[in-house]
Amino acid sequence: MNRAVAAGVEALAPEAGAPQADAPGSRAAPPPAGRREPRTPRAPRTHSARLGAWAELLRLPALFTVPGDALAGAAAAGARPGPRTLLAIGSSLCLYEAGMALNDWADRAEDAAERPHRPLPSGRIRPAAALTAAGALTGAGLALAAGAGRPALAVAAPLAATVWAYDLALKHTPAGPAAMAAARGLDLLLGAAATGGGTRAALPSAALLGSHTLAVTAVSRRETTGGSVRAPLAALATTGVLTGLVARRRTRLPAGRRAAAAPGLSGSTPAPTATEALTAALGAVYAATAARPYFHAALNPSPPLTQRAVGGGIRATVPLQAALAARSGAAATSLLVAALAPAGRLFARRSAMRKVSIT
């Protein structure tokens, strides 16, 4: 799923075998008459290089933003995560990666001009292979959702359709950010449907997460050209509103949480103080992660700062998911989701993949 996903500034190392510029003031001696200048041999494509190209195509560091959707959905439904939750997470991961592969296949002509280093325009991965991977991953995602039950499949099917519609038709239209927001919201509902069998209780959490995704996607539409002040300002305002809504005390916990939170008391009993404090802390982390790069991009909407704003919004997805889980009374689940953020950063550093973009 092509989403707002883990970021930083991309560090592009020169490719192996690429000719380097001569030192200032030097000039290569011409070859002797009658002899051809030797060609620089091309470095063979190793197995690790192919794996690296696929890791770049699929934006592997961004995978750490995906499990939190299903876990937050399960928490919102008042259910404890179980085997069906794992199936929902697997389905989400497959559909997410299908969107990533399909995104680059659909944008291969544009990327050839604006992002020639990407796997498809650089020739490291064939377009047909990327399209085949998108189809196979979509099928795998739907199969995993079917294994989690009919309610999960009923959510996964429109989710897959939204992913393909976004990449093939809606991305460059005014409906693009809304489609991306719908995909993220459906992903959260997938976890609720798989774990609890229904989605109604998870609709508020899905709306909050979708609103965040809408703001990040709107900023990402100008990440290569810059120049937009309104999008970062709108995203900054959205972050403030969402932080307040997430931190607001819920007057009624999900049915599965009420008895555990306050045995023998009425369903209107507020969440325990420790859970409220955890929700507020995670909400503050979410705001701090997203707000600063949005503010900088609003002051100077250059491409580098706009890309940093997109990266900040992607990174902020994880603490927002954790805050939503804590808001539903699932403290243990929220801590598990929060742990995905440092794990994603560590993976990105070790794999030298500092940039994960929406587009």
Buried (B, 14 or more C-beta within 10 A) or exposed (E): BBBBBBBBEBEEEEEEEEEEEEEEEEEEEEEEEEEEEEEEEEEEEEEEEEEBBBBBBBBBBBBBBBBBBBBBBBBBBBBBBEEBBBBBBBBBBBBBBBBBBBBBBBBBEBBEEEBEEBBBBBEBBEBEBBBEBBEBBBEBBBBBBBBBBEBBBBBBBBBBEBBBBBBEEBBEEEBBBBBBBBBBBBBBBBBBBBBBBBBEBBBBBBBBBBBBBBBBBBBBBBBBEBEBBEBBBBBBEBBBEBBEBBBEEBEBBBEBBBEEBBEEEEBEBBBBEEBBEBBBBBBBBBBBBBBBBBBBBBEEBBBEBBBBBBBBBBBBBBBBBBBBBBBBBBBEBBBBBBEBBEEBBEBBEEEEBBBBBBB
